[in-house]
């Protein structure tokens, strides 16, 4: 076992011990169930328990029956209790969850129709409607919580509590959100915001204590709806402060309840409200930049908190994979929104200075620092931050410089990320390099191929920043990466599993770019001869280095040249050019065949001619 394997093994054992400690603390902190209370939804009913007791007593009085029962269980036969449990699962899902949700929706719609009816017949004024709806919602919220915590009907109680919260919230919201209600009652903005905030805060605190993520998520969703009202205020500080307070509350909850969905949803909701704030109020550049930086830092802390309470990294369950994917999406989305806000702030704050891309580069550096922190702390490493730092750095370079310089800068970022991943033993940076390389290939084909100048001997200065040089640099770097990946011994087990594909992809892409740039820069006979020479060079390198993949690429290019000569040159070229193309192709193929035969003399080709009879 070498040093790298020993380091990985020690890290795995440390993660396992940390996960065991976290699970033990969670079990110790679990509140004991109150004696005498049963869960009328999730627990077994009384009849089932009685049947199980009678079955046990019968088996204890009849040993043969007990033995037959044991045989049935050991052979994998389905017992009566298994069938009852299966039937009960779908019955609970239908009878409690779906009937409860549909009932909740019907109740909310019914309240809406009742309010409409009251308006039509003049039964209640706007103040009475708001008061009645609020009291009804609060009563249903309290009743649902009582049923969930005291009576044991957790699912039904949480559905009822969520319904009551929605009714109470929209009743209070109507006091200001509807113009007719606002004019009739005279509700000021601060009173509506204070009331809605208090309702959301109380519901969130109580639901966190009751371990009810559904109600907590609903409460904060309504909180973000409240934040949209704050855009009516004359000040530009209220909306960002409000949404950052909401996001901070969710991050604080994550320290005691690691509910990753709430943090992920809060990321998109926070930036969504901030974008609405930017569009509606057009705040100054400083306010936009401060809001973006604060939100970015807040959700970086949120990601760190979730990684600190992460599940066992060795447990490859579906929940664990979804949880890690959600964390990665949250990190990338957070960085993307922060880049947008910083770029907007810098452009509006310094309109006379060309500083495009500075925001993206700053976010990339912050992501790299985040990865460094998680790498040294007892948490799961934030691989998405490392990969994202590479991507955002390349994006910042692309925004700051021109087309050719973007290609050169992207190649430098790719090489630097691969080198850093090797030096720091951080495979996530290589993932970012792969993503940048894929984007660069698309850029070469869609942008560089059309915008950069072609080869022109009359303008040597232009050639240095032209299309051929850009393609040649990319081809050289991709071939170098393919060679390095095929020779390296520092890759992880996952990377080794996909190593052949990684090496082949870089080599194939480099070869394809070579074929394309030759076709772009030459024409007619020149393309055919260039492809023939290119394929011959690849074949020669493959034979000299004894690498089958390079030989296969050479044969593929020669095959492409052959197809062009036979299918297009015979029709499009004049007699001299056509003759020359066939002569060059034939000579090169014969020479290549001879060299191939000499280098692979131990291979039996099976092409011997049969001997004539009688000779």
VOMI-940198 format. One line per 10 residues: for each residue x, y, z of C-alpha. Coordinates in steps of 0.2 Angstrom, whole numbers, padded with zeros to 4 digits. Last residue first. Layout:
BEGIN
X,Y,Z | ...
END
This chain:
BEGIN
0006,-0141,-0291 | -0008,-0152,-0295 | -0021,-0141,-0287 | -0016,-0123,-0285 | -0011,-0117,-0268 | -0022,-0105,-0259 | -0017,-0087,-0257 | -0011,-0081,-0240 | -0022,-0067,-0232 | -0023,-0074,-0214
-0015,-0059,-0207 | -0005,-0068,-0193 | 0003,-0055,-0182 | 0021,-0057,-0177 | 0027,-0046,-0191 | 0018,-0031,-0183 | 0032,-0018,-0186 | 0036,-0025,-0203 | 0018,-0026,-0208 | 0014,-0009,-0202
0029,-0002,-0211 | 0023,-0011,-0227 | 0005,-0005,-0225 | 0010,0013,-0222 | 0021,0013,-0238 | 0007,0006,-0248 | -0005,0018,-0241 | 0006,0033,-0244 | 0010,0028,-0262 | -0009,0025,-0266
-0014,0041,-0258 | -0001,0051,-0267 | -0004,0044,-0284 | -0023,0046,-0282 | -0021,0064,-0276 | -0009,0068,-0291 | -0021,0061,-0304 | -0036,0071,-0297 | -0025,0087,-0297 | -0020,0084,-0315
-0037,0079,-0322 | -0047,0093,-0313 | -0054,0091,-0296 | -0073,0090,-0291 | -0079,0073,-0297 | -0065,0061,-0294 | -0059,0072,-0279 | -0076,0069,-0271 | -0080,0051,-0268 | -0063,0042,-0271
-0052,0055,-0264 | -0063,0060,-0250 | -0066,0042,-0245 | -0047,0039,-0245 | -0044,0054,-0234 | -0057,0048,-0221 | -0049,0031,-0221 | -0032,0039,-0219 | -0039,0049,-0204 | -0047,0033,-0196
-0030,0023,-0199 | -0021,0037,-0190 | -0034,0037,-0176 | -0032,0018,-0174 | -0013,0019,-0173 | -0015,0032,-0159 | -0026,0020,-0150 | -0015,0005,-0152 | 0000,0013,-0144 | 0016,0005,-0149
0026,0021,-0147 | 0034,0020,-0164 | 0019,0012,-0172 | 0007,0025,-0165 | 0018,0039,-0170 | 0019,0032,-0188 | 0000,0030,-0189 | -0002,0048,-0182 | 0010,0055,-0195 | 0002,0045,-0209
-0015,0051,-0204 | -0009,0069,-0205 | 0000,0066,-0221 | -0015,0059,-0229 | -0026,0073,-0222 | -0014,0086,-0229 | -0014,0078,-0246 | -0033,0077,-0247 | -0035,0095,-0240 | -0022,0102,-0252
-0031,0094,-0267 | -0047,0103,-0265 | -0046,0116,-0251 | -0035,0122,-0237 | -0037,0132,-0221 | -0054,0126,-0216 | -0051,0107,-0221 | -0035,0107,-0212 | -0043,0115,-0196 | -0057,0102,-0196
-0045,0087,-0198 | -0034,0094,-0183 | -0049,0097,-0173 | -0055,0079,-0175 | -0038,0073,-0170 | -0038,0083,-0154 | -0056,0078,-0150 | -0051,0059,-0153 | -0036,0061,-0142 | -0045,0070,-0128
-0059,0058,-0129 | -0048,0042,-0129 | -0039,0047,-0114 | -0055,0051,-0104 | -0063,0035,-0110 | -0049,0024,-0106 | -0048,0032,-0088 | -0066,0030,-0084 | -0063,0017,-0070 | -0047,0025,-0066
-0056,0041,-0062 | -0067,0032,-0050 | -0052,0024,-0041 | -0044,0041,-0040 | -0030,0046,-0051 | -0012,0048,-0045 | -0003,0036,-0057 | -0002,0046,-0073 | 0004,0039,-0090 | -0012,0038,-0100
-0019,0054,-0092 | -0003,0063,-0097 | -0003,0057,-0115 | -0022,0062,-0117 | -0018,0079,-0109 | -0003,0082,-0121 | -0014,0078,-0136 | -0027,0090,-0129 | -0014,0104,-0126 | -0007,0102,-0144
-0024,0102,-0152 | -0029,0117,-0143 | -0013,0127,-0148 | -0015,0121,-0166 | -0033,0127,-0166 | -0029,0144,-0160 | -0014,0145,-0171 | -0024,0141,-0187 | -0038,0153,-0183 | -0027,0169,-0181
-0018,0177,-0167 | 0000,0174,-0173 | -0007,0174,-0191 | -0012,0192,-0190 | 0006,0198,-0187 | 0012,0188,-0203 | 0000,0197,-0214 | 0005,0193,-0232 | 0006,0174,-0228 | -0013,0174,-0224
-0019,0160,-0213 | -0037,0162,-0208 | -0044,0176,-0197 | -0054,0172,-0181 | -0072,0175,-0182 | -0079,0159,-0191 | -0069,0145,-0184 | -0065,0154,-0168 | -0084,0155,-0164 | -0094,0139,-0167
-0081,0126,-0168 | -0068,0133,-0157 | -0081,0138,-0144 | -0089,0121,-0144 | -0071,0114,-0141 | -0068,0126,-0127 | -0084,0122,-0118 | -0079,0103,-0117 | -0062,0108,-0111 | -0069,0119,-0098
-0080,0105,-0091 | -0065,0093,-0091 | -0054,0106,-0082 | -0068,0107,-0069 | -0068,0089,-0066 | -0049,0090,-0065 | -0051,0102,-0051 | -0062,0090,-0042 | -0048,0077,-0042 | -0039,0086,-0027
-0023,0078,-0023 | -0015,0095,-0020 | -0001,0094,-0033 | -0011,0083,-0045 | -0026,0093,-0045 | -0016,0109,-0046 | -0008,0103,-0062 | -0024,0098,-0070 | -0032,0115,-0065 | -0017,0124,-0072
-0017,0115,-0089 | -0036,0119,-0090 | -0034,0137,-0085 | -0020,0139,-0098 | -0030,0132,-0111 | -0045,0143,-0107 | -0033,0158,-0107 | -0027,0154,-0124 | -0044,0152,-0131 | -0050,0168,-0123
-0035,0177,-0130 | -0041,0172,-0147 | -0059,0178,-0144 | -0055,0194,-0134 | -0052,0197,-0116 | -0062,0201,-0100 | -0078,0190,-0102 | -0068,0175,-0108 | -0056,0177,-0093 | -0071,0177,-0081
-0078,0162,-0089 | -0062,0152,-0087 | -0061,0157,-0069 | -0080,0152,-0067 | -0076,0135,-0074 | -0061,0132,-0063 | -0069,0138,-0047 | -0084,0128,-0051 | -0074,0112,-0051 | -0067,0116,-0034
-0084,0122,-0027 | -0093,0107,-0033 | -0080,0096,-0024 | -0085,0103,-0008 | -0075,0091,0004 | -0086,0082,0016 | -0083,0089,0033 | -0069,0087,0047 | -0061,0103,0041 | -0045,0104,0030
-0053,0100,0013 | -0069,0110,0018 | -0058,0126,0020 | -0048,0123,0004 | -0064,0120,-0006 | -0071,0137,0001 | -0055,0146,-0004 | -0057,0139,-0022 | -0075,0145,-0022 | -0070,0162,-0016
-0056,0163,-0030 | -0069,0158,-0043 | -0082,0171,-0036 | -0068,0185,-0038 | -0064,0179,-0056 | -0083,0180,-0060 | -0084,0197,-0053 | -0069,0203,-0062 | -0076,0197,-0079 | -0079,0214,-0087
-0069,0227,-0080 | -0069,0239,-0094 | -0069,0256,-0085 | -0080,0271,-0090 | -0096,0262,-0083 | -0088,0259,-0066 | -0103,0257,-0054 | -0115,0251,-0066 | -0103,0238,-0074 | -0097,0233,-0057
-0114,0231,-0049 | -0121,0221,-0064 | -0105,0210,-0064 | -0106,0207,-0045 | -0125,0202,-0046 | -0122,0190,-0060 | -0107,0182,-0052 | -0117,0180,-0036 | -0131,0171,-0046 | -0119,0159,-0054
-0110,0155,-0038 | -0126,0151,-0028 | -0132,0140,-0043 | -0115,0131,-0043 | -0115,0128,-0024 | -0134,0123,-0023 | -0132,0111,-0038 | -0118,0103,-0029 | -0127,0101,-0012 | -0142,0094,-0022
-0131,0081,-0030 | -0124,0076,-0013 | -0141,0074,-0006 | -0147,0064,-0021 | -0132,0053,-0019 | -0135,0050,-0001 | -0154,0047,-0003 | -0150,0034,-0016 | -0138,0025,-0005 | -0120,0024,-0008
-0116,0024,0011 | -0097,0027,0011 | -0099,0045,0013 | -0109,0043,0029 | -0122,0056,0029 | -0118,0075,0030 | -0120,0085,0046 | -0104,0095,0042 | -0108,0095,0024 | -0125,0104,0028
-0116,0117,0038 | -0104,0120,0025 | -0117,0122,0012 | -0126,0135,0023 | -0110,0145,0025 | -0108,0146,0006 | -0126,0151,0006 | -0123,0166,0017 | -0107,0171,0008 | -0116,0172,-0008
-0131,0181,-0001 | -0120,0194,0007 | -0109,0196,-0009 | -0125,0199,-0020 | -0133,0211,-0007 | -0117,0221,-0006 | -0115,0222,-0025 | -0133,0227,-0028 | -0132,0240,-0014 | -0116,0247,-0021
-0123,0248,-0039 | -0138,0259,-0034 | -0155,0251,-0033 | -0166,0250,-0049 | -0182,0248,-0039 | -0192,0235,-0049 | -0178,0226,-0059 | -0166,0225,-0044 | -0179,0220,-0032 | -0186,0207,-0043
-0168,0200,-0045 | -0167,0200,-0026 | -0183,0190,-0024 | -0176,0177,-0036 | -0159,0177,-0028 | -0167,0173,-0011 | -0180,0160,-0019 | -0166,0151,-0028 | -0155,0149,-0013 | -0170,0146,-0001
-0174,0130,-0011 | -0157,0123,-0009 | -0157,0127,0010 | -0174,0120,0012 | -0170,0104,0003 | -0155,0101,0013 | -0164,0099,0029 | -0150,0096,0042 | -0160,0100,0057 | -0150,0108,0071
-0137,0118,0061 | -0149,0118,0046 | -0161,0129,0056 | -0148,0143,0057 | -0146,0141,0038 | -0165,0143,0036 | -0165,0158,0047 | -0150,0166,0038 | -0160,0164,0022 | -0175,0173,0029
-0164,0187,0036 | -0156,0188,0019 | -0173,0190,0011 | -0178,0204,0023 | -0162,0214,0022 | -0162,0213,0003 | -0180,0219,0003 | -0179,0233,0016 | -0163,0242,0011 | -0170,0250,-0005
-0181,0262,0005 | -0198,0268,-0002 | -0207,0252,0003 | -0217,0244,-0011 | -0203,0231,-0014 | -0207,0225,0004 | -0222,0216,-0003 | -0211,0204,-0012 | -0203,0199,0004 | -0220,0193,0010
-0220,0180,-0004 | -0203,0175,0003 | -0210,0172,0020 | -0224,0162,0013 | -0211,0150,0006 | -0203,0151,0023 | -0219,0145,0032 | -0222,0131,0018 | -0204,0125,0021 | -0207,0124,0040
-0223,0116,0038 | -0216,0102,0027 | -0200,0101,0038 | -0210,0095,0053 | -0198,0091,0067 | -0210,0097,0081 | -0197,0110,0087 | -0194,0115,0069 | -0213,0117,0066 | -0214,0128,0082
-0201,0140,0076 | -0207,0140,0058 | -0225,0144,0063 | -0220,0157,0075 | -0208,0166,0062 | -0221,0165,0048 | -0235,0173,0058 | -0223,0186,0065 | -0217,0190,0048 | -0235,0191,0041
-0240,0203,0055 | -0225,0214,0054 | -0226,0215,0035 | -0244,0220,0035 | -0242,0233,0049 | -0227,0241,0040 | -0236,0242,0024 | -0251,0252,0032 | -0268,0244,0032 | -0282,0257,0029
-0296,0245,0031 | -0306,0250,0016 | -0292,0256,0005 | -0281,0241,0009 | -0295,0229,0006 | -0299,0237,-0011 | -0281,0237,-0016 | -0278,0218,-0011 | -0261,0215,-0005 | -0263,0225,0011
-0277,0216,0021 | -0277,0202,0009 | -0260,0196,0016 | -0268,0194,0033 | -0281,0182,0025 | -0267,0174,0014 | -0257,0170,0030 | -0271,0163,0040 | -0277,0152,0026 | -0260,0145,0022
-0255,0142,0040 | -0271,0133,0043 | -0268,0121,0028 | -0250,0118,0034 | -0257,0113,0051 | -0270,0102,0044 | -0257,0093,0033 | -0245,0092,0048 | -0259,0084,0059 | -0264,0071,0046
-0246,0065,0044 | -0242,0066,0063 | -0258,0058,0070 | -0250,0055,0087 | -0263,0063,0098 | -0252,0075,0107 | -0239,0080,0094 | -0248,0078,0077 | -0266,0081,0083 | -0261,0096,0093
-0251,0103,0079 | -0266,0101,0067 | -0277,0110,0080 | -0266,0124,0082 | -0264,0127,0063 | -0283,0125,0061 | -0286,0138,0074 | -0274,0150,0067 | -0282,0148,0050 | -0299,0150,0056
-0294,0166,0066 | -0285,0173,0051 | -0300,0170,0040 | -0312,0177,0052 | -0302,0193,0055 | -0298,0196,0037 | -0316,0194,0032 | -0322,0205,0047 | -0310,0219,0041 | -0316,0218,0023
-0334,0219,0028 | -0345,0204,0031 | -0362,0198,0026 | -0363,0210,0011 | -0371,0197,0000 | -0358,0197,-0014 | -0343,0200,-0002 | -0349,0185,0010 | -0350,0174,-0006 | -0333,0178,-0011
-0326,0175,0006 | -0335,0158,0006 | -0328,0154,-0011 | -0311,0157,-0005 | -0314,0147,0011 | -0320,0133,0000 | -0305,0133,-0010 | -0294,0132,0005 | -0305,0118,0012 | -0304,0109,-0005
-0285,0110,-0005 | -0284,0103,0013 | -0296,0089,0008 | -0285,0084,-0007 | -0270,0084,0004 | -0279,0074,0018 | -0286,0061,0005 | -0269,0060,-0002 | -0259,0058,0014 | -0271,0049,0025
-0282,0036,0016 | -0271,0034,0000 | -0254,0033,0008 | -0261,0024,0023 | -0270,0011,0013 | -0255,0009,0002 | -0244,0005,0017 | -0258,-0005,0026 | -0259,-0018,0012 | -0240,-0021,0013
-0240,-0022,0031 | -0255,-0034,0031 | -0246,-0045,0018 | -0230,-0045,0028 | -0240,-0050,0044 | -0248,-0064,0035 | -0232,-0071,0030 | -0224,-0071,0013 | -0212,-0086,0010 | -0193,-0083,0010
-0188,-0100,0015 | -0183,-0095,0032 | -0200,-0088,0036 | -0209,-0103,0030 | -0197,-0115,0040 | -0200,-0104,0055 | -0219,-0106,0053 | -0218,-0124,0051 | -0207,-0125,0067 | -0219,-0115,0077
-0233,-0126,0071 | -0224,-0141,0076 | -0220,-0133,0093 | -0239,-0130,0097 | -0242,-0120,0113 | -0228,-0107,0109 | -0235,-0106,0091 | -0252,-0103,0097 | -0246,-0089,0110 | -0236,-0081,0096
-0251,-0081,0084 | -0263,-0074,0098 | -0250,-0060,0101 | -0249,-0056,0082 | -0268,-0056,0081 | -0269,-0044,0095 | -0256,-0032,0088 | -0266,-0032,0071 | -0282,-0028,0080 | -0274,-0014,0090
-0267,-0005,0075 | -0249,-0004,0071 | -0241,0013,0071 | -0240,0026,0057 | -0257,0033,0058 | -0265,0032,0075 | -0248,0034,0083 | -0249,0028,0100 | -0249,0037,0117 | -0248,0027,0133
-0230,0031,0137 | -0224,0047,0129 | -0210,0043,0116 | -0193,0048,0121 | -0185,0064,0112 | -0171,0060,0100 | -0155,0068,0107 | -0147,0052,0111 | -0151,0045,0094 | -0145,0060,0085
-0129,0061,0095 | -0125,0042,0091 | -0128,0046,0072 | -0116,0060,0073 | -0103,0050,0081 | -0105,0036,0069 | -0103,0048,0054 | -0087,0055,0062 | -0080,0038,0064 | -0084,0033,0046
-0077,0049,0040 | -0060,0046,0049 | -0060,0028,0042 | -0062,0035,0024 | -0048,0048,0027 | -0036,0035,0034 | -0040,0024,0019 | -0037,0038,0007 | -0020,0043,0015 | -0015,0024,0015
-0019,0023,-0004 | -0009,0039,-0008 | 0006,0034,0003 | 0008,0016,-0006 | 0000,0000,0000
END
